[in-house]
């Protein structure tokens, strides 16, 4: 459960970062699904690796 929480935290922080970037540049940021899904998998993989240390 700790891995899931850490992964979700990083995804939320990334989304907030993109929201701030879009607000500053006053633009729309579109992320295609074939880029978004590997990023989600990578974030949870990294979160699981941190727990084992």
matplotlib code that plots the C-alpha trace (Angstrom):
import matplotlib.pyplot as plt

x = [0.0, 2.9, 4.1, 0.6, 0.5, 4.0, 3.2, -0.1, 1.7, 4.2, 1.5, -0.5, 2.6, 3.4, -0.2, 0.0, 3.3, 1.8, -1.2, 1.1, 3.1, -0.1, -1.3, 2.0, 2.2, -1.6, -1.8, -3.3, -1.1, -2.2, -0.4, -1.2, -2.1, 0.9, 3.2, 1.0, 0.6, 4.4, 4.9, 2.4, 4.0, 7.5, 6.3, 4.9, 8.0, 10.2, 8.0, 8.3, 12.1, 12.3, 10.5, 12.9, 16.0]
y = [0.0, 2.3, 1.9, 2.8, 5.9, 7.1, 6.5, 8.4, 11.3, 11.6, 11.5, 14.2, 16.4, 15.9, 16.9, 20.0, 20.9, 20.6, 22.7, 25.4, 25.3, 25.6, 28.5, 30.3, 29.8, 30.3, 27.3, 23.8, 20.8, 17.6, 14.3, 11.4, 8.1, 6.3, 8.7, 8.9, 5.2, 4.4, 7.4, 6.0, 2.6, 4.2, 6.2, 3.1, 1.1, 3.7, 3.9, 0.1, 0.2, 2.9, 0.8, -2.1, -0.1]
z = [0.0, 0.7, -2.9, -4.2, -2.0, -3.1, -6.8, -6.5, -4.7, -7.5, -10.2, -8.3, -8.0, -11.7, -12.6, -10.4, -12.0, -15.5, -14.4, -13.1, -16.4, -18.4, -16.3, -16.6, -20.4, -20.8, -23.0, -23.2, -22.6, -24.3, -23.4, -25.7, -24.1, -25.6, -23.6, -20.5, -19.8, -19.8, -17.5, -15.0, -15.2, -14.7, -11.7, -9.9, -10.8, -9.3, -6.2, -5.7, -6.1, -3.4, -0.9, -1.2, -0.2]

ax = plt.figure().add_subplot(projection="3d")
ax.plot(x, y, z, "-o")
ax.set_aspect("equal")
plt.show()
